[in-house]
Amino acid sequence: MTSTLPEVGTPATGARTSKRTDMLESRPVNLDGFVEEWPEKGLVAMESDFDPQPSVRVENGVIVEMDGRERAAFDFMDTFIADHAIDVEVAERATAIPSKDIARMLVDPGVTRADLLDITRGLTPAKLLDVVKLLNVVEIMMSMQKMRARRSPANQAHSTSARDNPIQVAADAAEAALRGFAEMETTLGVLRYAPLVAIGLQVGAQSGRGGVITQCALEEATELDLGMRGITGYAETISVYGTESVFVDGDDTPWSKSFLASAYASRGIKMRFTSGTGSEVQMGNAEGRSMLFLEIRCILMAKGAGVQGLQNGSISCIGVPGAVPGGIRAVAAENLVCNMVDLECAAGNDQSFSHSAMRRTSRLMPQLLSGQDLVCSGFSGVPNSDNMFAGSNLDVEDYDDWNTIQRDLQIDGGLRHVREPEILAVREKAARAMQAVFAELDLPRITDEEIEAATYANSSADYPLREVLEDLKGAQSVMDRGVTGLDLVKILERTGFHDVAENLLQVLRQRVSGDLLQTSAILDENFVPQAAINDANDYAGPGTGYRLTGDRWNALKKLRHVTSAENPEEEVS
């Protein structure tokens, strides 16, 4: 008997579809882009037949063969990694260990982080890939919990303005600092605004909570200049890539990036590189390798350059791995590899990649649940309409959700709920401190109307327009006059903002001590550096490692809408 049923996937009656299908087609997730794998072009997350097999051979203290290539055939990435990123004393021994055994050690609480680092410091890019591709997402998370460098997790925010308004940047930075962010970064639509916006970020952050360190992400010459002047405290947007051809396209090499890193470190500026799965595919030169293999090369390049960490997690390329099967698993795996080679990990959750709220959350969970040095390397402390980093996976609309998830699961994502009066107070303080700084530096006036707007605003649309040309002239004068962070301290002290001046001075003092150059270094509210050297991750199974308890847990229990046990008619804030 011949069946009359339609083929699977064919509408039962011509072009007509069911109401269920119509409903599903209207869901936000179907606005996302998805593509089939194309391994020959590198459009595959982490399991490609074109990736090399692990191997290493050492002669007279030099790696002469790595991952199937003889030294004579090395490209400059291979050469740099072999000479600077892999410990030749353990390379052959470590590579000989079966990948399955290393993967099991990662999830075994009986094996210490130190034991694993003794192995992973000798692994080649292909061997690291061979290990992590054996892990499912839960196992990746278990491994991250043990392998991250700093015991206590933290978070980083963006504070930017669609109008490059330095008053807005200052007010939003003050609120973000109060909410708990340890680091903040800004960037510009108009490069010439950089000095004013960087000052706004720095003054605003110290108005909200002392100890926050800040950066202004720009082209490298200006970014380094601002850092040398003490107007910024760290840098991370120094991009590295996993293929020689992409490096060459950018007129860079691993050695030029290393030289730049040393320039920052020489002045006590905290410094990490940036990379991420998918960048080489996006730039058209993946050389037929998987995204994760190329990202592992970037991670080892950062290790070899001597920087203390890496911003990775795909970052601005997240749409590429997000479009292929297993792509978000690969992003979690790249964060783990960063942990495995003992680098600080600013774990992404940065640029927006999906229309789906559920997908956005699922991308976040591996890093939030397991903890990372910086769970986000760009939680937008402004509405995404003002985010000059092209929008973030999370923005100010998600503050309450984030705090609730921390409370629901008893996990620490670095933030806390704060009351409205506190928020208004620090926003106004930041704006008035900026008003004083601008007046003392003879910059275009900040009006009381702008102070009022900054106190209560949500976005740049809530601020009076400024005279852009006059601001740009003022910004140039800041550079021409050689204004420094210490000049800002003196102005703040002279104009009555004693606590903000003291906060900024304490941050600048860290530049002299060099403590911020330690792996995973941040400053606590007492300006004590917390880093891998004095807050080392000591996870060794249940009941060990970082646990959300005590005063910190009590603080995270508090939300704006909590019913009082003693007075059920009242809400606890």
For each residue, the residues with C-beta under 8 A, 3 or more apart:
1:
2:
3:
4:
5:
6: 10 11 12
7: 10
8:
9:
10: 6 7
11: 6 14 15 16 17
12: 6 16
13: 16
14: 11
15: 11
16: 11 12 13
17: 11 21 22 25
18: 21 22
19: 22 23
20: 23 24
21: 17 18 24 25
22: 17 18 19 25 26
23: 19 20 26 27
24: 20 21 27 30
25: 17 21 22 30
26: 22 23 30
27: 23 24 30 356
28: 31 32 354 355 356 357
29: 32 354 355 356 358 359
30: 24 25 26 27
31: 28 355
32: 28 29 322 323 353 354 355 356 359
33: 319 323
34: 323 324
35: 38 43 323 324
36: 324
37: 43 44 45 324 325
38: 35 41 42 43 44
39: 42 43 44 48 49 50 288 290
40: 50 288
41: 38 281 286 288
42: 38 39 48 280 281 286 287 288 289 290 291 294
43: 35 37 38 39 281 286 320 324
44: 37 38 39 47 48 290 291 324
45: 37 277 290 291 292 321 324 325 326 327 329 330
46: 129 132 133 290 291 292 293 326 329 330 333
47: 44 51 133 290 326
48: 39 42 44 51 288 289 290 293
49: 39
50: 39 40 288 289 290
51: 47 48 126 129 289 290 293
52: 55 67 68 69 126 293
53: 67 68 126 130
54: 67 95 99 123 124 126 127 129 130
55: 52 65 66 67 68 95 124 126
56: 63 65 66 67 86 91 92 95 124 127
57: 63 64 65 66 92
58: 61 62 63 64 88 91 92
59: 62 64
60:
61: 58 88
62: 58 59 71 82 83 88
63: 56 57 58 66 71 82 83 86 88 91
64: 57 58 59 70 71
65: 55 56 57 68 69 70 71
66: 55 56 57 63 69 71 74 78 81 82 86 124
67: 52 53 54 55 56 78 124 125 126 127
68: 52 53 55 65 126
69: 52 65 66 73 74 78
70: 64 65 73 74
71: 62 63 64 65 66 74 79 82
72:
73: 69 70
74: 66 69 70 71 78 79 82
75: 78 79 243 244
76: 79 80 244 247 253 254
77: 80 81 242 243 244 247 254 297 301
78: 66 67 69 74 75 81 82
79: 71 74 75 76 82 83
80: 76 77 83 84 85 254 255 301 304
81: 66 77 78 84 85 86 124 125 297 300 301 304
82: 62 63 66 71 74 78 79 85 86
83: 62 63 79 80 304
84: 80 81 303 304 305
85: 80 81 82 300 301 303 304 341
86: 56 63 66 81 82 91 121 122 123 124 300
87: 90 91 121 122
88: 58 61 62 63 91 122
89: 122
90: 87 93 94 118 119 121 122
91: 56 58 63 86 87 88 94 95 122 123 124
92: 56 57 58 95 96 122
93: 90 96 97 122
94: 90 91 97 119 120 121 122 123 127
95: 54 55 56 91 92 122 123 124 127
96: 92 93
97: 93 94 101 102 119
98: 101 102
99: 54 102 103 127 130 131 134
100: 103 104 134
101: 97 98 104 105
102: 97 98 99 105 106 116 119 120 123 131
103: 99 100 106 107 131 132 134 135 139
104: 100 101 107 108
105: 101 102 108 111 115 116 119
106: 102 103 111 116 131 135 139 142 143 146 147 336 340
107: 103 104 135 139 142 143
108: 104 105 111
109: 146 539 540 541 542 544
110: 540 541
111: 105 106 108 115 116
112: 115 116 540
113: 116 117 146 147 537 539
114: 117 118
115: 105 111 112 118 119
116: 102 105 106 111 112 113 119 120 146 147 340
117: 113 114 120 121 340 342
118: 90 114 115 121
119: 90 94 97 102 105 115 116 122 123
120: 94 102 116 117 123 128 340 341 342
121: 86 87 90 94 117 118 341 342
122: 86 87 88 89 90 91 92 93 94 95 119
123: 54 86 91 94 95 102 119 120 127 128 131
124: 54 55 56 66 67 81 86 91 95 127 128
125: 67 81 128 129 293 296 297 300
126: 51 52 53 54 55 67 68 129 130 293
127: 54 56 67 94 95 99 123 124 130 131
128: 120 123 124 125 131 132 296 300 337 340 341
129: 46 51 54 125 126 132 133 290 292 293 296
130: 53 54 99 126 127 133 134
131: 99 102 103 106 123 127 128 134 135
132: 46 103 128 129 135 140 292 333 336 337
133: 46 47 129 130 292 333
134: 99 100 103 130 131
135: 103 106 107 131 132 139 140 143 333 336
136: 139 140 329
137: 140 141 329 332 366
138: 141 142
139: 103 106 107 135 136 142 143
140: 132 135 136 137 143 144 329 332 333 336 366
141: 137 138 144 145 332 366 369 370
142: 106 107 138 139 145 146 370
143: 106 107 135 139 140 146 147 336 339 340
144: 140 141 147 148 332 335 336 339 366 367 370 371 372
145: 141 142 148 370 371 539 545
146: 106 109 113 116 142 143 537 539 540 545
147: 106 113 116 143 144 336 339 340 537
148: 144 145 153 339 345 370 371 372 373 520 537
149: 309 339 342 343 344 345 373 519 520 532 536 537
150: 153 154 344 373 519 520 522 530 531 532 535 536 537
151: 535 536 537 538 539 545 546
152: 412 530 535 546
153: 148 150 371 372 373 374 375 412 413 414 546
154: 150 181 182 183 373 374 375 414 522
155: 180 181 182 183 374 375 376 379 413 414 415
156: 181 182 183 184 185 346 374 376 377 378 379
157: 173 176 181 183 184 185 376 378 379 380 381
158: 184 185 186 187 378 379 380 381 382 387 388 389 392
159: 169 172 173 176 184 185 186 201 204 205 381 382
160: 169 186 187 188 197 382 386 387 388 389
161: 164 165 166 168 169 197 382 386 388 460
162: 189 385 386 388 459 460
163: 168 189 460 463 465 466
164: 161 188 189 190 193 196 197 388
165: 161 168 169 460 463 466
166: 161 169 170 193 196 197 199 200 434 471
167: 170 171 200 431 434 446 450 451 453 454 463
168: 161 163 165 171 172 200 382 386 454 457 460 463
169: 159 160 161 165 166 172 173 186 197 200 201 204
170: 166 167 173 174 200 201 203 204 207 430 431 433 434 454
171: 167 168 174 175 204 427 430 431 454 455 457
172: 159 168 169 175 176 204 381 382 427
173: 157 159 169 170 176 177 184 186 200 201 204 205 207 208 212 214 381 430
174: 170 171 177 178 204 205 207 208 426 427 429 430
175: 171 172 178 179 208 381 423 426 427
176: 157 159 172 173 179 181 184 205 208 381
177: 173 174 180 181 184 204 205 206 207 208 209 212 426
178: 174 175 208 209 418 422 423 426
179: 175 176 381 399 415 416 418
180: 155 177 209 414 415 416
181: 154 155 156 157 176 177 184 212 379 381 414 415
182: 154 155 156 211 212 213 374 414 522 523
183: 154 155 156 157 212 213 214 215 234 374 522
184: 156 157 158 159 173 176 177 181 201 205 212 213 214 215 381
185: 156 157 158 159 201 214 215 216 217 236 237 378
186: 158 159 160 169 173 197 198 200 201 214 215 216 217 388
187: 158 160 216 217 218 388 389
188: 160 164 191 193 194 197 216 218 388
189: 162 163 164 193 388
190: 164 193 468 472
191: 188 194 218 219 222
192: 472 475 476
193: 164 166 188 189 190 196 197 471 472 475
194: 188 191 197 198 216 218 222 226 475
195: 198 199 226 231 475 476 478 479 483
196: 164 166 193 199 200 443 471 474 475 478
197: 160 161 164 166 169 186 188 193 194 200 201 216
198: 186 194 195 201 202 214 216 226 231 232
199: 166 195 196 202 203 231 434 437 478 488
200: 166 167 168 169 170 173 186 196 197 203 204 434
201: 159 169 170 173 184 185 186 197 198 204 205 214 216 232
202: 198 199 205 206 214 231 232 233 485 488 504
203: 170 199 200 206 207 430 433 434 437 488 492 500 504
204: 159 169 170 171 172 173 174 177 200 201 207 208 430 433 434
205: 159 173 174 176 177 184 201 202 208 209 212 213 214
206: 177 202 203 209 210 212 500 503 504 507
207: 170 173 174 177 203 204 426 429 430 433 497 500 503
208: 173 174 175 176 177 178 204 205 212 426 430
209: 177 178 180 205 206 212 503 525
210: 206 499 502 503 506 507 525 527
211: 182 503 506 507 522 523 524 525 526 527
212: 173 177 181 182 183 184 205 206 208 209 507 523
213: 182 183 184 205 233 234 270 507 516 522 523
214: 173 183 184 185 186 198 201 202 205 232 233 234
215: 183 184 185 186 223 227 232 233 234 235 236 237
216: 185 186 187 188 194 197 198 201 223 226 231 232
217: 185 186 187 223 236 237 389
218: 187 188 191 194 222 223 226 237
219: 191 222 223
220: 223 224 238 260
221: 224 225
222: 191 194 218 219 225 226
223: 215 216 217 218 219 220 226 227 232 235 237
224: 220 221 227 228 235 260 263 264
225: 221 222 228 229 479
226: 194 195 198 216 218 222 223 229 231 232
227: 215 223 224 230 231 232 233 234 235 264 267 269
228: 224 225 267 269
229: 225 226 482 483 484 485
230: 227 233 484 485 486 508 511
231: 195 198 199 202 216 226 227 483 484 485 488
232: 198 201 202 214 215 216 223 226 227 235 269
233: 202 213 214 215 227 230 269 270 507 510 511 516
234: 183 213 214 215 227 269 270 271 272 516
235: 215 223 224 227 232 238 264 269 270 271 272
236: 185 215 217 271 272 273 274 309 311 346 377
237: 185 215 217 218 223 274 311
238: 220 235 257 260 261 271 272 273 274
239: 250 273 274 275 279
240: 247 254 257 273 274 275 298 301 302 305
241: 246 247 250 275 279 280 283 294 298
242: 77 246 275 279 280 289 293 294 295 296 297 298
243: 75 77 246 247 280 285 286 287 289 294 297
244: 75 76 77 247 248
245: 248 249 285 287
246: 241 242 243 249 250 279 280 283 285
247: 76 77 240 241 243 244 250 252 253 254
248: 244 245 251 252
249: 245 246 283 285
250: 239 241 246 247
251: 248
252: 247 248 256 257
253: 76 247 256 257
254: 76 77 80 240 247 257 258 301 304 305
255: 80 258 259
256: 252 253 259 260
257: 238 240 252 253 254 260 261 273 301 305
258: 254 255 261 262 304 305 306
259: 255 256 262 263
260: 220 224 238 256 257 263 264
261: 238 257 258 264 265 271 273 305 306 307
262: 258 259 265 266 306
263: 224 259 260 266 267
264: 224 227 235 260 261 267 269 270 271
265: 261 262 268 269 271 306 307 517
266: 262 263
267: 227 228 263 264 511
268: 265 510 511 512 513 514 516 517
269: 227 228 232 233 234 235 264 265 511 516
270: 213 233 234 235 264 308 516 517 521
271: 234 235 236 238 261 264 265 307 308 517
272: 234 235 236 238 302 307 308 309 310 311 343 344 346
273: 236 238 239 240 257 261 298 301 302 305 307 309 310 311
274: 236 237 238 239 240 310 311 312 315
275: 239 240 241 242 279 295 298 299 301 302 310 311 312 315
276: 279 295 298 311 312 313 314 315 316 317 318 331 334 348
277: 45 291 292 294 295 312 314 317 320 321 327 330 331 334
278: 281 282 291 314 317 318 319 320 321 327
279: 239 241 242 246 275 276 282 283 294 316 317 320
280: 42 241 242 243 246 283 285 286 287 289 291 294
281: 41 42 43 278 284 286 291 317 320
282: 278 279 317 320
283: 241 246 249 279 280
284: 281
285: 243 245 246 249 280
286: 41 42 43 243 280 281 289 291 294
287: 42 243 245 280 294
288: 39 40 41 42 48 50
289: 42 48 50 51 242 243 280 286 293 294
290: 39 42 44 45 46 47 48 50 51 129 293 294 330
291: 42 44 45 46 277 278 280 281 286 294 295 320 321 327 330
292: 45 46 129 132 133 277 295 296 330 333 334
293: 46 48 51 52 125 126 129 242 289 290 296 297
294: 42 241 242 243 277 279 280 286 287 289 290 291 297 298
295: 242 275 276 277 291 292 298 299 312 334 337
296: 125 128 129 242 292 293 299 300 334 337
297: 77 81 125 242 243 293 294 300 301
298: 240 241 242 273 275 276 294 295 301 302 310 312
299: 275 295 296 302 303 310 312 334 337 338 341 343
300: 81 85 86 125 128 296 297 303 304 341
301: 77 80 81 85 240 254 257 273 275 297 298 304 305
302: 240 272 273 275 298 299 305 307 309 310 343
303: 84 85 299 300 341 342 343
304: 80 81 83 84 85 254 258 300 301
305: 84 240 254 257 258 261 273 301 302
306: 258 261 262 265
307: 261 265 271 272 273 302 310 343
308: 270 271 272 343 344 517 518 519 520 521
309: 149 236 272 273 302 338 343 344 345 346 373 519 520
310: 272 273 274 275 298 299 302 307 338 343 344 345 346
311: 236 237 272 273 274 275 276 315 346 348 350 377
312: 274 275 276 277 295 298 299 315 334 335 338 345 346 347 348
313: 276 318 331 334 335 345 346 347 348 349 350 367 377
314: 276 277 278 317 318 320 321 322 331 334 348
315: 274 275 276 311 312 318 348 350 351 377 378
316: 276 279 350 351 389 390
317: 276 277 278 279 281 282 314 320 321
318: 276 278 313 314 315 321 322 331 348 350 351 353 363 393
319: 33 278 322 323 351 353
320: 43 277 278 279 281 282 291 314 317 323 324 327
321: 45 277 278 291 314 317 318 324 327 328 330 331
322: 32 314 318 319 327 328 353 354 363
323: 32 33 34 35 319 320 327
324: 34 35 36 37 43 44 45 320 321 327
325: 37 45
326: 45 46 47 329 330
327: 45 277 278 291 320 321 322 323 324 330 331
328: 321 322 331 332 362 363
329: 45 46 136 137 140 326 332 333
330: 45 46 277 290 291 292 321 326 327 333 334
331: 276 277 313 314 318 321 327 328 334 335 348 363
332: 137 140 141 144 328 329 335 336 366 367
333: 46 132 133 135 140 292 329 330 336 337
334: 276 277 292 295 296 299 312 313 314 330 331 337 338
335: 144 312 313 331 332 338 339 345 347 348 366 367 372
336: 106 132 135 140 143 144 147 332 333 339 340
337: 128 132 295 296 299 333 334 340 341
338: 299 309 310 312 334 335 341 343 344 345
339: 143 144 147 148 149 335 336 342 343 345
340: 106 116 117 120 128 143 147 336 337
341: 85 120 121 128 299 300 303 337 338
342: 117 120 121 149 303 339 519 532
343: 149 272 299 302 303 307 308 309 310 338 339 519
344: 149 150 272 308 309 310 338 373 374 519 520 521 532
345: 148 149 309 310 312 313 335 338 339 372 373 374
346: 156 236 272 309 310 311 312 313 372 373 374 377
347: 312 313 335 367 372 373 374 375 376 377
348: 276 311 312 313 314 315 318 331 335 367 376 377 378
349: 313 363 364 367 368 375 376 377 378 379 392 393 394
350: 311 313 315 316 318 376 377 378 389 392 393
351: 315 316 318 319 378 389 390 391 392 393
352: 360 384 390 391 392 393
353: 32 318 319 322 359 360 363 393
354: 28 29 32 322 359 360 363
355: 28 29 31 32
356: 27 28 29 32 359 360
357: 28 360 361
358: 29 361 362
359: 29 32 353 354 356 362 363
360: 352 353 354 356 357 363 364 393 394
361: 357 358 364 365
362: 328 358 359 365
363: 318 322 328 331 349 353 354 359 360 393
364: 349 360 361 367 368 375 376 393 394
365: 361 362 368 369
366: 137 140 141 144 332 335 369 370
367: 144 313 332 335 347 348 349 364 370 371 372 375 376
368: 349 364 365 371 375 405 411 413
369: 141 365 366 409 411
370: 141 142 144 145 148 366 367
371: 144 145 148 153 367 368 375 411 412 546
372: 144 148 153 335 345 346 347 367 375
373: 148 149 150 153 154 309 344 345 346 347 520
374: 153 154 155 156 182 183 344 345 346 347 377 414
375: 153 154 155 347 349 364 367 368 371 372 413 414
376: 155 156 157 347 348 349 350 364 367 379 392 393 394
377: 156 236 311 313 315 346 347 348 349 350 374
378: 156 157 158 185 315 348 349 350 351 389 392
379: 155 156 157 158 181 349 376 392 394 395 398 402
380: 157 158 383 384 387 389 391 392 394 395 396
381: 157 158 159 172 173 175 176 179 181 184 395 396
382: 158 159 160 161 168 172 386 387 395 396 459
383: 380 386 387 395 396 397 458 459
384: 352 380 387 391 392 395
385: 162 459 460 461
386: 160 161 162 168 382 383 459 460
387: 158 160 380 382 383 384 390 391 392 395
388: 158 160 161 162 164 186 187 188 189
389: 158 160 187 217 316 350 351 378 380 392
390: 316 351 352 387
391: 351 352 380 384 387 395
392: 158 349 350 351 352 376 378 379 380 384 387 389 395
393: 318 349 350 351 352 353 360 363 364 376
394: 349 360 364 376 379 380 398 402
395: 379 380 381 382 383 384 387 391 392 398
396: 380 381 382 383 399 458
397: 383
398: 379 394 395 401 402
399: 179 396 402 403 415
400: 403 404 417 559 560
401: 398 404 405
402: 379 394 398 399 405 406 413 415
403: 399 400 406 407 415 416 417 556 559
404: 400 401 407 408 559
405: 368 401 402 408 409 411 413
406: 402 403 409 410 411 412 413 415 548 556
407: 403 404 410 556 557 559
408: 404 405
409: 369 405 406
410: 406 407 548 553 556
411: 368 369 371 405 406 548
412: 152 153 371 406 546 548 552 556
413: 153 155 368 375 402 405 406
414: 153 154 155 180 181 182 374 375
415: 155 179 180 181 399 402 403 406
416: 179 180 403 555 556 558
417: 400 403 556 558 559 560 573
418: 178 179 422 423
419: 422 423 560 573
420: 423 424
421: 424 425
422: 178 418 419 425 426
423: 175 178 418 419 420 426 427
424: 420 421 427 428 455 456
425: 421 422 428 429
426: 174 175 177 178 207 208 422 423 429 430
427: 171 172 174 175 423 424 430 431 454 455 456
428: 424 425 431 432 451 454 455
429: 174 207 425 426 432 433 497 500
430: 170 171 173 174 203 204 207 208 426 427 433 434 454
431: 167 170 171 427 428 434 435 446 450 451 454 455
432: 428 429 435 436 451 497
433: 170 203 204 207 429 430 436 437 492 495 497 500
434: 166 167 170 199 200 203 204 430 431 437 438 446
435: 431 432 438 439 446 450 451
436: 432 433 439 440 491 492 495 496 497
437: 199 203 433 434 440 441 443 488 491 492 495
438: 434 435 441 443 444 445 446 474
439: 435 436 442 443 445 446 495
440: 436 437 491 494 495
441: 437 438 474 477 478 483 491
442: 439 474 477
443: 196 437 438 439 471 474 477 478
444: 438 466 467 470 471 474
445: 438 439
446: 167 431 434 435 438 439 450 451
447: 450 451 464
448: 451 452
449: 452 453 464
450: 167 431 435 446 447 453 454 463 464 466
451: 167 428 431 432 435 446 447 448 454 455
452: 448 449 455 456
453: 167 449 450 456 457 462 463 464
454: 167 168 170 171 427 428 430 431 450 451 457 463
455: 171 424 427 428 431 451 452
456: 424 427 452 453 462
457: 168 171 453 454 460 462 463
458: 383 396 462
459: 162 382 383 385 386 462
460: 161 162 163 165 168 385 386 457 463
461: 385
462: 453 456 457 458 459
463: 163 165 167 168 450 453 454 457 460 466
464: 447 449 450 453
465: 163
466: 163 165 444 450 463 470 471
467: 444 470 471
468: 190 471 472
469: 472 473
470: 444 466 467 473 474
471: 166 193 196 443 444 466 467 468 474 475
472: 190 192 193 468 469 475 476
473: 469 470 476 477
474: 196 438 441 442 443 444 470 471 477 478
475: 192 193 194 195 196 471 472 478 479
476: 192 195 472 473 479 480
477: 441 442 443 473 474 480 481
478: 195 196 199 441 443 474 475 481 483
479: 195 225 475 476 482 483
480: 476 477
481: 477 478
482: 229 479
483: 195 229 231 441 478 479 487 488
484: 229 230 231 487 488
485: 202 229 230 231 488 489 504 508
486: 230 489 490 505 508
487: 483 484 490 491
488: 199 202 203 231 437 483 484 485 491 492 504
489: 485 486 492 493 501 504 505 508
490: 486 487 493 494 501
491: 436 437 440 441 487 488 494 495
492: 203 433 436 437 488 489 495 497 498 500 501 504
493: 489 490 497 498 501 502
494: 440 490 491
495: 433 436 437 439 440 491 492
496: 436
497: 207 429 432 433 436 492 493 500 501
498: 492 493 501 502
499: 210 502 503
500: 203 206 207 429 433 492 497 503 504
501: 489 490 492 493 497 498 504 505
502: 210 493 498 499 505 506
503: 206 207 209 210 211 499 500 506 507
504: 202 203 206 485 488 489 492 500 501 507 508
505: 486 489 501 502 508 509
506: 210 211 502 503 509 510 523 527
507: 206 210 211 212 213 233 503 504 510 511 523 527
508: 230 485 486 489 504 505 511 512
509: 505 506 512 513 527
510: 233 268 506 507 513 514 515 516 523 527 529
511: 230 233 267 268 269 507 508 514 516
512: 268 508 509
513: 268 509 510 516
514: 268 510 511 517
515: 510 518 521 529 531
516: 213 233 234 268 269 270 510 511 513 521 523 529
517: 265 268 270 271 308 514 521
518: 308 515 521 529 531 532 533
519: 149 150 308 309 342 343 344 531 532 533
520: 148 149 150 308 309 344 373 531 532 535
521: 270 308 344 515 516 517 518 529 530 531
522: 150 154 182 183 211 213 529 530 531
523: 182 211 212 213 506 507 510 516 527 528 529 530
524: 211 527 528 530
525: 209 210 211
526: 211
527: 210 211 506 507 509 510 523 524
528: 523 524
529: 510 515 516 518 521 522 523 534
530: 150 152 521 522 523 524 534 535
531: 150 515 518 519 520 521 522 534 535
532: 149 150 342 344 518 519 520 535 536 537
533: 518 519 536
534: 529 530 531
535: 150 151 152 520 530 531 532
536: 149 150 151 532 533
537: 113 146 147 148 149 150 151 532 545 546
538: 151 544 545
539: 109 113 145 146 151 544 545 546
540: 109 110 112 146 544 545
541: 109 110 544
542: 109
543: 547
544: 109 538 539 540 541
545: 145 146 151 537 538 539 540
546: 151 152 153 371 412 537 539
547: 543
548: 406 410 411 412 552 553 556
549: 552 553
550: 553 554
551: 554 555
552: 412 548 549 555 556
553: 410 548 549 550 556 557
554: 550 551 557 558
555: 416 551 552 558
556: 403 406 407 410 412 416 417 548 552 553
557: 407 553 554 562
558: 416 417 554 555 562 572 573
559: 400 403 404 407 417 562
560: 400 417 419 571 573
561: 571
562: 557 558 559 571 572 573
563: 568 570 571 572
564: 567 568 570 571 572
565: 568
566:
567: 564 570
568: 563 564 565
569:
570: 563 564 567
571: 560 561 562 563 564
572: 558 562 563 564
573: 417 419 558 560 562
